[in-house]
């Protein structure tokens, strides 16, 4: 299965089989997934339905070539050689016999009477060339004829019959050879595309050096990663790829994790740091505790996401499919008109115009047009993943190219995402240790960055407390939990007002800390305020550069949507160059702001990383989150995931997607222009059958390799100045 035309053929054939629920196709892996009711249909019936199309199927293997026989792997290439060599031998024989060697080799003669005077030996060679070149097309052509669904195979077979009937044996043999060569080269180019994409992602080691025992009895065994479970200890030597997601237990080293995060500089790793499968340990011995089984690593999820993204077809793919439904029948009508109208109304020679009609039929094959988009989209998705940007489908790739406005959450997006408690003011005589213990107990179930800052502060102070049993997340406002004395809560000024608590002394502290551009958290029990905390989160160093890049790319508007207080949000806006700052927003208000941006600008991206951003992410036309620190809810709601905490990936995403869309347009235009050019040539009587196949083959190669240029995105490592 090498092209979308074969996918359509399989879909039509299998849709007639009772009991089949769903069909999923992955052209680049030559894989078909069938969901069926085993009570109504057997696997053998599905195999027979596939065989009726002229293709064969077998159970999926990670490396399909392992179980394929010699003929399956090399048969088409062998037939191509046989067809080509016998064609060349026949043309040489005929040319030497007739004394017109150059004209015969160039296939420029169109004197039909001359072509009838071919030696019997030459005719045998031409028949061998025709049969060996077309034998693979015959079953598919027969299926297309029975179902009245013409495809390239049927067109070629009909053209071969027509050319033979006209006595154009050289033309027929050349056509058969070129078609066989085109199909083989198409499969070869698709294999190259598959290999190139697979090499971008499938790099995790198959084995790991698993440690057993302790002290002097410690030893290691090479173990397949499929058998390594979470909790195992793994040793990674300098220069080796890390085989698992895990936490460093012993050792220090620099790790190149560009494969996962797109970071161009190796990162220092020490005990307690996280590492990813597939990344490279550069210069130190590391002992790692495995945290994820092989099938659940970040790299494995990336590969699955790239594979699954192919099912989410881009709008351009859908357009091409709809276009070809009209295009192919229209060209069939045109071909019939070319065959009939000139002889009937202009005194043309029937054989000449019948020949040109067959040329038009061959040109009607939309292979290059159909393959132009998916090869580009998959190459773009894979290369983006290689640079730390996971795009969940071609539709989102194209949407990124149309973005005109961008909305940002503040905490964890424009700021570093690792806020620190700078000040805690205990009120009403409450001991600081008691307040902090209650906060630690409450915030253990929260994923908000400010909650994590409180937990880190508690750990630094040596505070330990059990998690609250009745935790409730108050979206966009804070959190609360029941205790023996009553309801303990923590949140911002909005929660304070919502509960009707009189700030008292807390009011002046809130104003003071907010004026210092700190995020303010107030906590208390029932209606009593216990403490006010000032938490600061420095602005990301690349944030201002990123905003400037967006403006230089023509992004009409950048907006900050924050649930934080006005003073803090304004300070971050000034530091990043974002003028439109909206503070104190609830999740519903963030979503409403995104809706308003969509009304004004049409295509809006939203960057967020928390539970509070999930609604706004889903409302935007392109939701983006950070993979390393974003919550699970945000990752599910987002359409794009940045694997590194790096805002420079946003300009890269927009540039890369715009380039991908430009290449898609180039490919579609190229395919259509070539088709139109040869249609004009055919109607003028200047095209030949073999030229039509050569043009189709050339167009297919051009669009394929033009799309594969996206495996090497331009400006992928463009970074802000240090």
N, C-alpha and C positions, 0 to 999 in steps of 0.2 A: 504494500500500500504506500504509494509515493506521491499521490496528488489528490486534490479535493474532488476531482472527477470520479476517482475510484471510491472515495467516501460516499458520494451521492449514489453510485451504483450499488454499493453494499447496503446503504440505508433503504433504498427502494426495494431491494430483494428481501431483506430481513424484516421489513415492516409488514410483509405479507404473511409472515410466520406467526401463527396463533401462539400466544403464551409469552412472547417477548415484550417486556415492559419498557426498558430503556436501552438506548444505544449511545455509547460515548466513543469518540474517535480521537486518537492522538497520532496525526500524520507523521510527526517528527520522530516518534518512537515506533512507528508502524504497528500500533497497538489498537485493538478494538475491544471495548469492554461491553459485555452483554448482560443485562439484568433480565432474568426470565423466570417463569413459573415452572419449576421442575415437574410439577404434577401434569402440566399440559404439553410440554415440549422437552425432548431430550437433547443433550449436547450434540449427538450425532446428526440430528435433524438440522441443527444450526450449521454444522460443518457442511452438510449437503447443499444447503441454501447458498453458502459462500462459494462452494465449488461450481454451482450452476452459473455463477457470474464469470467463470474463467480464472478465479483466484483460489488460493488455498489458505487454510488457517490451521494453527496449532496452539496448544496451551502456551501462555506467555512465559518467557524466561528473561531474566535480566540481560543475558547475552543471547539473543535468538540464534546467532550463528553456531552456537555450541551443538544444537541438535539438527542443524540443517545439513543435508547431504552435499556431496561435491557438486552435483548438477544444480541443486537449488542455489548454491553460492556462485557458481561460475558458468552455468548453462547459457544464460543470456549473452554473456560476453563471448562465449565460444560461438554461438550462432551469429553474433555480429561479425566476428572475424570470418566465418565461413561465407556469410552473405557478401561482405566487402571484397574478399579475395576472389570469389567466383565472379562477382560483378566486374572487377578489374581485369581478370583473365578473359572474360567474354568480350569486354570492350576492346582490349588489345587485339584479340583474335579478329574481331569484326573490323577494326580499323586497319589492320594489316591486310586483311582480305579485300577490303573495298578501296584501299589507298587513301582513305580519309581519316587517318589516325587521330589527328588533333581535334577535328570536328566531332568524332565519336566520343573521345574522352571528355570533351566539354559539353556533350549532349546538346549541341546547338541545332541539330538537324530536326526538321519537322515535316520532311517529305514522307508522308505515310506510305506511299508505294515503295519507296526505297527500303523502309524498315521491314517490308515483307520478305525481302531477299536476304535472309539471314541464314548462314550455314547451320546445319542441324546441331553440330557440336556447340556452337555459340548459343543456340536456343536452349540446349540442355543446361549450360552454365547459367544462363539467365533464369531458368526455372528454379535451379538450386538456390540462386540468390534470392528469388522472390519468396520461395517457400520457407527457407531458413530465416529470412527477415520477418516474415508475417505470421509464422506459426503460433507465436504467443498471442497474437491479436485475434485469431480466429474464434476461440471460445467466447471472448468478450464481445466480439462483433455479432456473433450469433445470438447472445443474450440481449444485446442492444436491439437487434432486429425483432426478436420475439416480443420484447416489451415496448417496441416502438419508441425507444429512448435513444436516439442516435448519439454516439460519442466518437472520439477520435479513432478508435479501433474500427468501427463500422465505416467511417468515412474513408479510412485508408484501404480497407478491403474492397469497398465499392470502387475506389479509384484504381486499384490494381486490376480489378475485373474490367473496368472501362478501358484502361490503357492497353491491356492485353487484347481486348476486342478490337481496338483500333490498330493493333500491330505495333504499338509503341513499346517493344520489349525492353529496349535500353532504358527508356523512361520508367517502366514498371519496376525493373530490377533496381534502378537507382533510388526510386521512391521507397521500395521495401527496405533496402539497406539503410537509408537515411532515417527512416522511421524506427527501425530496430536500434540504430545507433543513438537516436534521440531518447528513446525509452531507457536504454541502458545508461546513458549519461545523466538522464534525469534522476534515476535511482542512485547513481554514483554521487551526484551533487547533493542529493538529499542525505545520503549516508555521511558525506563530509559535514553537512550542516548539523546532523545529529551528533556526530563526534565532537564538533567544535563546541556545541552547547553543553554536552555532557562533561567535557573537560573543564568547563567553567565551574562546575558545582561538585562533581563526584570525585572528591579528593581525600575523603577521610580514610585513614588506614584501615585495612581489613582485620588487623590483629593488634592486640595491646599487650604490653609486658605487665601482667597482673602480679602484685606482690602478695606473698603469703607468709605468715609467721611474724615474729617480732625479734628484735635484737640479733643475736648471733644466728638464730635459726631462720632469719628472714631470707627468702629466696623468691625468684620470679619465674613465671611460666608464660610463654606466648599463647594467648587465648583469642579465638575469633571474637570480634566485637559483638556479634549476635548473642554470645553467651555471657558477656560481661554485664552484671547487674549493678544497679545503683547501690552505692556504699562500698564498692570494691576500691582497692588502692592500686594505682597505675603509676609506673615509672616512665618518664619521657626523657630521652637523652638529647643533648644539643644537636640541632640540625634535623631532628625528627618532627613529623607532624603529630599534633596532639590528637589522640584517637577518640576523645570523648568530651562532653560537657562536664565540667567539674570545678572543684575548689582546690586551690593550692594548699597542701599540707606542709610540705617542706621544700626548701630551695628558693632561689631567686633567679630570674632570667628576664630577657626581653622577648616578647612574643609578637610575631607579625600576624595580625588578625585582620588584614585587609580583605581576605576572602569573605568574612562575615560582616564587618562593620564599614569597610571601605576606607579605613584609616591608612594613610600612606606611610606613617611612621610607626615603628614597633613600639609596643607599650610595655612598661616595666610591670612585672608580676611578682608578688610576694605572698607569703602565707596569708590565707583569707581571701585572696583575689579570685575572681571567676575566670575560667578559660573556656574556649569553644573548640569543639571537634573540627578538624580540618585546618586549624591555624598552625603556624610553624614556631617551634621552640628554638630560639636562635643561639643562645650562648651559655645556658646553665642547666644543671640537672634539676628536674622537677618531680616531686611526688604529688599525685593528684588523687583526691577522693571523687569518684564518679557520682554525679548527681542526676544524670539522665541515662536511660537505656539507649542503645544505638538508634532505635527507631524514633526516639523522641528528642534527639539533639536539635539544637538550633539549626544546624546545617541540614539535617533531615527534614525539618519543617520548611526550610527555605526551598529545598528541592521539590517537596510536595506542593508548595504554594505555586512555584513556577509551572509545574505540570498541570495543576488544577486551573491555573489562570488561562490555559489554552481553551478551556471550555467556555470562558466568558468572551464571546467574540466581539471584536471591535466593530463600531458602526460602519467603517469602510468595508470590512468583510461582508457584512450583511448587505451593503449596497452592491458590491460586486456580484453576490449571489443572485440578488433580484435582477440586476442588469443582464446577467447571462441567460436568465430565463426568457428574456425578450430578445436578446442579441442572437442566440443560436437559431431559433425558428425564423427570425427575420433574414438571416444570411442564407438559410435553406431556401426561402422563397426567392431571394435574390439569385441564388445559384440556378434555380429552376428557370428563372426569367432569362438568365444569360444563355442557358442551353436552348431555349425555345424561341424567344422573341426575335433575335437577329436573323435566324434562318427563315422565320415566318414572314417578317415584315421588312427585312433589309436585304434579302437575298444571300444571307451568309451560308457558309458551308456547314452542314449539320455536324460533321465529325470534328471540325475545328472548334465550333462553339460548345459542343458537348464536352470536349477536352477542357476548355476554359471554365465551363460550369463545374467540372470536377475540381479544378484548381480553387475556385471560390469555396467549394464545400470543405476542402482541406483547411483553407484559411479560417473557416468559421470556428474551428476548435478553439475554445477559450482557455487553454491550459495556462499560458503565460499570465493571462488576466486573473485567473482564479488563484494561482500560486503567489501572485505578486504581494498580496497583503499578509497572509499568515506567516510566511518565512520572515518578513520584516518585523512583524509583531513579536514573534517568539525570540528572534535574535535580540531585539530591544529589551524584552523582559529578562532574558538570561544575563545580558551584560549589565543591566541595572542591578540585578541581584548580586552580581560579582562585585559591584561597587557599593554594596551595603544598602540598596534601595529595593525593597520588595513591593512590586506592583501586582495587585490581585487580578489582573486581566487586561486584555487589549483595550476594552472600553475605557478603563481608567487611564491607560497610557495616552489615548487620544484626548481624553478629558483634560489631562494635565497640560496639553498643548494649547488648550483654549482658555486657561485660567486668566481672569482679568482683575480679580481682587483676592486678597489673602487675609484671613482672620487668624489671630494668634491667641492662645491662652497665655497667661503670664508665667505662673509658677511651673517650673520644670521645662518650659519651652523657651521663652526669652531669657529666663534666669537659669542658673546652673542645675537646678533640680536637686541640689543638696543643701537645703537651708540649714542654718544653725541658730540655736537659741542664744541671743545676745544678752538678754536681760529678763529676769523674772521677778516681779514685784508681788510679794505675798501681802494680802490685805486682811483686815479684821482679826488680827492676832493669830492667823493660821500659820503654823510652822512650815517653812519652805519644803522640808523633807516630806511632810504629810501631803502637801499639795502635789508635789512631783510624783509621789507614789500613786495617788489617785489618777493623775494624768497618764502615767505609764500603764496602769491597769486598763484605762479606758481606750487608749490609742493603739493597743496591740492588735486590734482587729481592723484598724483603718489602713487604707493604702494611700492616703493623701500625703504629699511630700512634707507638709507641716507636721503631721502626726509622726512621721519618721524622724523629723528633727527633734521632736520632744522625746522620742524613744532613745535616740543617740545621746541626748543630754542627760537623760536619766541613767543610762549605762555609764557615762563618764562620772556621774556623781555616786555610782555604786548602788543605785536604787533598784530593787527587785520587787516585783508585785505580780500576783496572778492576774490573768486576763479577766476582764469583766464578763460576767455570764449573760447579761441581757443587753449587749451592745446594740445600738440602733444608729445607723448612719442617716443624718439629716442632710439630704443632698443640697450642696451649695451653702449650707449654713453651719454645719459642725457635726457633733455626735453626742450621744448621751447613753447612760446606763443606770439601771436601778441598783441601789445599795441599801444596806439596812437602815441608814438614816434618811434615805430619800433618793431623789433623782440627781445624779451628778452629771454635769454637762460641760462642754467646751466648744467654743466657736468664735465667730466674729461679732462685730457690732450688731449685725442684723439679727443674730440669734438672741442677743441680749435684749433688743427691743421686742422681739417676738414673744419672749417669755415675760415681758413686762417687768423686768428687774430694774430697780433704780440703781444707776451706776455708782452714785456716791463718790468716794475717793477714786474709784476706778476711772471715772470720766476724765479727770485731768491726766492720768497716766496714759489712757488711750490716745488723747490728743498729743501728748509729748512723744510717745513712741511712733505714732503715725507721722508726725512731723519730721522724724528722722528717717523716713522712707523705710520703716520696718513694718512687716506684716504683724498685725496684732491678734493675739488669741486671748480670749477671756474665759475663765472657768469658774464654776461655782457649784454649790449644792442647793437645790430648791431655789429660793429667791435670794440667796446670799452669795455675793461675789467673793471668791477665794483668792484669785490672783489674776494679774495681767502679764502676758508674756510678749516680748518683742523678738521677732524672728526675722533675720535678714537672709536674703538669697541673692548673691551677686549676679549681675547680668552676664550672660555668656559673652566671652570676648569676640566671637564671630557674629554676634547678633546684629550690630550696626552695619558691618560689611554686607551681611546677607540682605538687609533691608535696602541698602544702596544698590546691590546687584538687581534686586527685584524691580526697583524703579528704573534702572538702566535698561531692563528688558521690556519695559512698557507696561508693567503692572500698574493699573490705574489707582489702586487704593490698598493700603495696608491698615489694619485695625487691630487693636488689642482689646480682648474681651476678658475681663478679670472679675473674680468674685472678691478680690482684696479691696482694701480701703482706697479712697481717692488719692491721698497723698503718695502712697507707695506706688500705685499704678502710674501716676503722672511722672514720678521720678524714673521709673523703668522706661516709660515712653520717651522721655527726654534723652535717656542714655542710648536708646536704640534708633532714634530718628522716626519713631511712629507718632504722628500727630493726633490721630483719631484714637483716643483712649476712653474706654468705658469701664467703669469700676462698679463694685458692689452688685454684680449680676448673679442671679440664680441660674441654674441650668436651663430652665425654660426661657429666661430672658436672653441667654446666649444664643439659644436656638432661634428665637425671634429676630435677633440682630443678624444672624446668618441669613434668614429668610429675606430680611430687608435688603441685604447686600445682593442677594440673588435677583431681586426685583430691579435693582439699579444696574447691575453689571452682568447678570446672566450666569456666569461661570465663576464659582467661588470655592477656594480651598480653605479648609480649616485645619489648623495644627493644634492638637490637644493631647494630653497624656493621662487624664484622670477619669474617674467615674463621672465626675461632674461635667465632663466634656463630651460624653458619649452621645447625648442627644444632638448637640450642635454638629458633631462629626457626621452623624447620619443625615442631618438636614443639608449639609453642604453638598456641592456637586463633586467634590473630591476631599475625602477625609484623610488626614495624615497624622500618624502618631509615631512615637519613638519606641523601638523594640526593646531597648535595654531597660528603660524605666517606666514605659507605659503600662497601664494596668491591663489585665486580660479583657475587660469590657471595652477599653479603648482600642485594643488591637483587633477585636472582633468587629467593632463599628467602623474602623478605618478602612480605606481602600488602598492606602500605601503605608508601608512601615519602614522607617529609617532605623537600621540595625544599630547604628552608633548614635550617641547623643551629640549630633553634629548638624547644625543648621545649614552648613555649606552644601548639604545634600539637596536642599530645596532648589537653589538656582540650578544645580546639576540636573535634577528631575525635570524642571521646566525646559531647559535647553535640550536635554536628551529626548524628551517627548516631542518637542517641536521638530527636531531633526528626523525622528522616526516618521512623523506625519508627512514631512517633506519628501522622504524617501518613498513612502507609500504612494503619494501623488505622482512622483517621478515614475514609479513602476507602472501604475495604472495608465498614465499618459503614454509611456513608452510602448506598452503592449497595444493600446488602441491605435496609436499612430502607425506602428508597423502593420497592424491588421488593415487599417484604412489604405495605407500605401500599396499593399499587395492586392487589395481588392480593386483599386484603380488600375493597377498593372494587369490584373487578370481580365478585367472588363475591356481593356484596350488590346487584349490578345498578346501581351508581352511576358506573361508569367508562365512558369512550367510547374508540373507537379512536384518535382524534387526541390524547386526553389521555395514552394509553399511550405514543405516540411522543414527545410533548412531555416526559413524565416521563423516558423513556430518554435523550433528548437533553439535558435539563437535568442529569441525573445525570452524564452523560459530561463535560459542561462543568465541573460543579462539581469532580469529582475531578481533571480535567486541570489546572485553574487552581489548585486547592489544592496539587497536587503541584509546580507551577511556582513556588510561593512559596519553595521550597528553593533557587532560583537566587540568593536573597539571604539567606544564613544569618545567624541572629542571633548576636551576640557574636563574629563572626569576627575582629575586631581587638582582642579583649580581651588585654591584655598585662600582664606583671608590673610593679608600681610601680618606678620608677627609683630 
